[in-house]
Amino acid sequence: MDNVAQLKADKLRISVENEQLRSAVANNTGPAGNLAFLTLEKKLLSQQEELTELHKRKGENSQRIVDLNIRIEELNAQMNDKDRQLAQEKRSNASFRAEIKMYVSSMDELKRLNTTLKDEHTALQLAFSSLEEKLRSVQEENYNLLERLKDYKSRDADKLNEENESFLRKRSDKVRRELEDAVRETSRNSSSPISSEAIDCTNGIDISGIDCDLHIPPMSMNPTNMYAKFEAHEGEVSAVRWCPTEKIIATGGADRKLKLWDVRKRSPEQLAVLTGCSQGINSIDFDSTGTYVIGTSNDKGVRVWTVADHRLRHTLTGHIEKVMAAKYLHEPYKIISGSHDRTLKVWDVRSSACIETKFVGSSCFDLVTTDSIGASIISAHFDKKIRFWDIRMEKPINDLLLPNKITSLDLSKDCNFLLCSVRDDTIKLLDLRMNNILRTFSHENFKLSCDSARVGFNFDATRIASGSADGSIYIWNTLNGRHEELLKGHSPSAVNAVSWSPTQSSLASVGKGRRCIVWTAEL
């Protein structure tokens, strides 16, 4: 632009000089004037060419100026963008610096907290080591106590057996002496001597030639006589239990009712209908005094009634699946229940609240308590295991794996033998003192009717009974393992459960045919 301004000034000056020369030429028309004129003409032409070239360069420079202005605008726009980005980056940088400060303070706080937690962890480890040592000592003490308890129970059982044998021996000797005296007196009166071979005191006493009804029966007999048969419920009957103190049986069925029956007569009398369940009943049990009866149901609840006034006293809810079994613990204050939800729950009856839940991992089908105060529990499960529990511990203290899932358990009165029915259609007899299987009972036609089929010991544990899917009841002798009786009365309906009388050789059975049958021994 400065060059253009200079050229414009030169052009103006040259134009003035040109005019002056023209005037001079007009005044001086001689040869010298012509020569000067020509010189000026040439100079003018060169100046015009130079001017043309300068105009050309001016146009090019103008275009370059336009392009440069456009480029400047683009660069200004880019610079503005960069400024905005820079401002944003500065704000981000400030934010990041604030976050860094916050994280640094948080890290310092976490370091202090970590130091505190390390100290607490060290203290907890020391406490855990101490508690673990205490636990080992308590477990060892518990094991020793259990061994002592088993030893005491074994001694009590041996002592009781000795007392029974001594009593029977003394009674047999007394009767023999009395009969010998009577025989000698009769011999003297009739002068017809009787040989000593006429007296047999092995399984009772009988005298040849004398009409005598005296006979000492064995300890237990097989129930072969159908004493009573009656319609118990409106649908399938799934549970039956004898009351431990009176001739009363309780039945429960799919009609959601638990019924009490007086079976002292051949026509059983219905004493009460206990209601409260909203679905079918799975199991029934009494307390040791016969004051309370427990019923478990498919409605996920456990209910307790009083036998005397037939009132519903407690409803225990908390399981999320059907409840299969319930027994008293520390009666009458606590109850333990097993459910399909794979838990065992301990209930405080006074508050109707669950005070402990044991997570098993497998559905529970049945359970028993091994002594009067319920310090130990045995449970049967879907995963083919029998689990042994100490009520004070969260985990089982032992378990036993069987060939198939276990449907029911029953315990002998001396708590030495455990009976369990297995879904492979066998019944196992376990010796709890040795923790092994003593006998396996089976029959070619015997098949368990369902996953909740119940088996049971008789009152002296010399017989066991179980119902079959063909409607028959099979009875085995536990002493020799032989199958002794086959009772048919439910055919063709399957038998779900059986229950022995606690004091006599009587048996109650129920099944899918709505009937309950009471069997007694023929004398």
C-alpha positions, 0 to 999 in steps of 0.5 A: 500500500505504501508502494501504491501511494508512492506510485500515485505521487510519482504519477501526479508528478510525472503528469505535471511534468508532462503538462509542463513539457507539453507547454514547453513543446508548444512554445518551442517547436524546433528540432531540439524541442522535438528531440526532447519531446520524443525523449519525453514520449519514450519516458512517458511510454516507459512510465505508462508500462511501469504504471500498467505493471504497477496496476497489475501488481496492485490487483494481485496485491489487492487479491492477496490482501483479500485472501490474507484478510480471509485468512486473518478472519479464519485465524481470529476465529481459530484463536477465539476457539483456542481462547474458549478451549483454553478458558475451558481447560483452565476451568477443568484444570481448576476443577481437577486441582480441587478434586485432587485436593479432595482426593488427597484429603480423602486419601489421608482420611482413608489412610488414617481409617486404614490404620484404625482398621488394621489396629481393630483387625489385629485386635479382632484377630487376637479376640478370634484366636482367643474365642477359637481356643475357647470354642475348641475347649468347649467343643472338647468339653461338649464331646467329653460330656456327650461321651459321658452322657452316652456312657451314663445312658448305656449304664442306665440301660444295662442296669434297667435290663438287669433289673427287668431280667432280675424281676422276671427271673424272681417272678418266674421262680416264685410262680414255679415254687408256688406251682411246685408246692401246688403240684406236691399238694395235689400229688399227696392228695391224689397219690398220682405223682407228676414228673418234674418234666411237666414244668417248663419255665422257659417262655411261661409255665404250663403243667401237664394234666392240670387245666391252668391258664397262667402264661407269661407273655413276651415283651411285645407282639405283632399287631395282627387284629384289625381293632377299628377302621373308620373314616377319619377325614374328607380327603387324604390322611397324611399324619397320625400320632398316638398320645403318650398318656391316653388312648387317644390318637391324632390324625391330620389330612388334606382337609386342613383339619387335625382331629383327636379320636378316643380309640378305647372302643371299637367304634372310635369317638371323635373328641375334637376337630382342631382348626386353624390351618389354611392348607393340608397338615404334614405332621403331628406330635405331642409333648411328653405329657400329652398336654399339647399337640403340634401340627405342621402345614403346607401353609408354612406355619406351625400351630399348637393346640391344648388337648384338654380344651381343644384351643389354638394356643400358638401360631408360629409363622416365618418359614417361606415354604411348607413345614414338614416336621416340628418337635418340642425343645426344652418343653414346653417353652421351645419348638424346632421346625424343619421346612422345605425352605432348607432351614430349621427354626427354633421358636420361643413358644411364650412369645411366638417368635423365632429366636434362631434359624439354622441354614441347612442348604437342603429341604428338611423332611423330618427331625427328632430330638435325642433326649428330653431337653432337646439338647441334640437334634437329628434332621433328614434331608433331600440331599440324602444326608442325616445331620446331627446338631448341637442346639448351641452350635450354628453348624451341624456337628456331624452328618451321614450320607445315605443312598437316597433322600430320607423321608422320615426318622424315628428314635428309640426310647433309650435314644440309642437307635435311629430308624430312617426310611429311604426313598430307595424303598429301604429302611435303615437302622442306625446305632447312634452310639457307634454312628453306623448302620446296623440293619437294612430292612426291605421286601420285594413288594415294599415301596414307600408311598411318597416323600413324606412316608413315616415309619416307626418303632414300637414301644420297646424298639423290637419291631418296626412298621412302615406303610407301602404304596400297595396299601399294605403295612410291613412289620420287621423284627429289629433283633433278627431283621426278619419280615414278620407280618403283612397287614392289609386293610388300606388296599388299594390306597397307599399308606402314608404314615404309621404310629405305634402305641407308646405302651402296647403292641398297637398300631395306627395307620392312615393313607390316601383312602381317608381311613384310619385303622387301629391294629392290636395284638391277638392274645 
